[in-house]
Amino acid sequence: MFTLQFGQCGNQLGHALFSKISSDMECVNTSVPYNVNYQYSEDTFNKWFSGISKEGKRLARAVLVDTEDKVIKKICNDATIPWKYYTKNIICQSGGGCANNWAYGYMIKGQELKDQILNSVRHEIEKLDHFDGFLFLLSSSGGTGSGIGSLIAQLLREEYSTKPIVTTTVLPFSFGEVCTQNYNTLFTLAKLYNYSDMNILIENEQIHDICKNLLKKFATSLSDMNDIISEKLLAVFQPINYLKSSIATLVSQIASHPSYKFARIKSTPHIPTTYSMYEPIYNWNSYLQHLKETLRIPNLDSKLTDIELKLPSYSLSTTAHHAYACSVSNVLITRGTATDNDPIIANEFRDKRLYTDWNSADCFSHLHQERKFLNYDKFLALLTNNSQISYFLDTSLNKSWKSYTHAAYLHQYKRFGLEDDDFLQAFAILENVVKEYQELK
């Protein structure tokens, strides 16, 4: 796995991700024999790290890119963590950022930094006997992650045409982070649709609500949110076994059709640390039913129907008339010990009514790891590619189109080389994506 972190969001998320990886490796109560846990730790190290520093710290296999140095200085000066970044893989300018402008990041700053970024990537890959693929971490709202991240995805696709590129795109709050966020999101998603193999969408609003509703963090910080995002990503990408947990296998299962490359991660449980002693009262089937309910089609008031923001139920639902989103495919990853008295029975996810009728491949896969994950007795993640994805895309697209028809902020993009045709092409790509997802049946 080769991680590339772009901009403030991507670098803060990357720092949280590698810290969670280290925490998972260092868990004591894993519920598996020593040799099994040792192999898991070895597989984790080989997947995410490339060596040990002179100080005895793990060296993350990552490249950090930013056009401001404040965040990178902070995370690289964190002496409390048992890992670190290679200094030569930190690519940072102190020139004032990308002005929250995708065009400035893609057309100007990206062109300035691309050779340095690609050389760092090549140098790291040349040291590897086996290279699984790329994992991008970026936000679509600003300029560095969205613009430079889009350009590097395009260039790496050209250079490493057979290697999977998986992007994790953090989407902005609907009430607005920056005035140009809808344009930036438009161009980012359109570019990544063309050049990545799978794009995992993370909605800031959803993550914030998980922190507030489930973790009871009413003064939610970015650090709290990045912890949740990291748990979701690692629940999917941490080792299961060598073959089934590879990026290529996940991509082939989730994004097998070139028109459907977007995915989301539904996960459970997310609980306050002080509640962890009570967590085993839920059985596997309660969690499985809970995850299935997250696939329900929401009503008008999404807050009332967003099952992921609620605790699992002690008893299984008896309602058989829910309408579920149509899925292209789903991969369920379960982590923890299953017993004869508490088995994992995932047959409900094999129900053909959950899936589009044209997909003749196996639409559902279940992967299991007996070892505990981050001290959870049980942890489940559902990597899903389904019609729910169209909701955010359509909303963001409409906001972008409204701004465009009023010529709002267009001069900020055209001054760096974008033309009306670039806007219209991006609109056409995403409008087609939304149409494809809305018509899933």
Secondary structure, DSSP 8 states (H G I E B T S, - for coil): -EEEEEHHHHHHHHHHHHHHHHHHHT-S--SS-HHHHHHHHHHHHHHHEEEE-TTS-EEE-EEEEESSSHHHHHHHT-TTSSEEE-GGGEEE--S-TTTT-HHIIIIIIHHHHHHHHHHHHHHHHHT-S----EEEEEESSSSIIIIIHHHHHHHHHHHSTTS-EEEEEEE--TT-SSTTHHHHHHHHHHHHHHH-SEEEEEEHHHHHHHHHHTS--TT--HHHHHHHHHHHHHHHHS-S-TTTTSHHHHHHHHS-STT--EEEEEEE----GGGGGGGGGS-HHHHHHHHHHTTB---S-HHHH-GGGS---SS--------B--EEEEEEEEEE---SSS----GGGG-GGGB-TT--S--EEEEEE-S-BTTBSEEEEEEEEETTHHHHHHHHHHHHHHHHHTTTTHHHHHTTT--HHHHHHHHHHHHHHHHHHHT--
